Amino acid sequence: MWASDIGEAIGGVQVASVRRRGTTVTALLTLALAVTACGPVAERQARELRVGYDSLDGTLRVWPPRGSLAGDAAATEAVTEAVRAWRSPIDDRAHLPSSGILWSGEVDDARLALVAADVPGEAASWLLQLSGTDGRYTVDRATEYTDPGYLAYADVLPVQLADGRRYLVSGRVERLLGPDGRALMVTDGLTGRVPVPRCAAVPVTATLRATESLPRGRAADRLLDLGTATTDPRYPLVRDETGSGRRALDGLDTCVLAGEQGPFGSIPRRIGDRDAPASVPESWPVEKVAVRGIGEMALGGGDPGDLEQLSWETAAGTVTAVVYRPAGDGAPVVSPADRANPLQTYVLPVPGQPLVVLTWRGNRDSALSVPPGTPRLVDRPGLVVVPMPEAKQTFSLATAEKTYYRSVGGR
């Protein structure tokens, strides 16, 4: 029997006030709370970002609430207001119920918040970096991850402050090595300042503890930081599992690579039927940066330099470019990117002598045709280099199955 048949009304629902039959009572109270979630409490919760992010690896919270202000209701409300007001470059907004505050606290007496923002309209995730002053927060940096699930399973995220680079690490990270191979000090998930150059790629390596998804952990989860000059909304960290990326980018200026005519920045992202220049380029690297030698080239009677083909994976697939490393101390020259094609065509902007580099899989069943009278500076199976034509010209590759055409030159 109930000790009292009827209790008080909560949110318009009559709830029994109970002293016995505990399991029945618990179910009823749970139902009452679920119903009252339609009232003022739920409205308040729906308005505010969660603190932490709902991603689990077994029972381990990958991104638990961290930072000295993680439990500060006023700070959470102010961060939420700033994120609600933020818009992506194409005017989409963060979806608050599926976003979360990864870190909220103070660094060098200044307030900092880091938010994983889900933007459904773009099918992207954004890492928002906010600073707080006088109780208000402002989005200072917004980094776009074109893989919408990236922030759920990533383990190292870049943070750029006035004193330089720092990293926020997930709950899976046991140790993080900086570019010099030394372990970084991590406090509540955030490292101290890390010496990262502006325009050069440097390695960062995480040791991951054993979890449900990684039963043996991972001794070396390798990343490349493309430099502190990497601008929003581009993300500077690229996966480098085999270390090939570190070798491929050795000696290359990542600011040049990331430019509008550089390999990583030259193919704009399209959203709908329009280019979106304020979004991450389609040619931006995600992983598997590698290089292979394709030949030598001598210009102006000098010593021959090396021609290399740079390749990498993007969110849109495999992309390649050509790198010319001249003999001696000359600066490398890089082409814009080219999507994977049977006949790859690159414009190499050698100062005073722009060139066209054509590459393909050379075999007895393939033959390249160039316009009559075109001089071939390099001519070998799978590689031809010609001067950049003033007018548009078409090159063709005949194979046993199909003929492929590529046009370059002119405007």
Order of alpha helices (4+ residues) and beta strands (2+ residues): beta-beta-alpha-alpha-beta-beta-beta-alpha-beta-beta-beta-beta-alpha-beta-beta-beta-beta-beta-beta-beta-beta-alpha-alpha-beta-beta-beta-beta-beta-beta-beta-beta-beta-beta-beta-beta-beta-beta
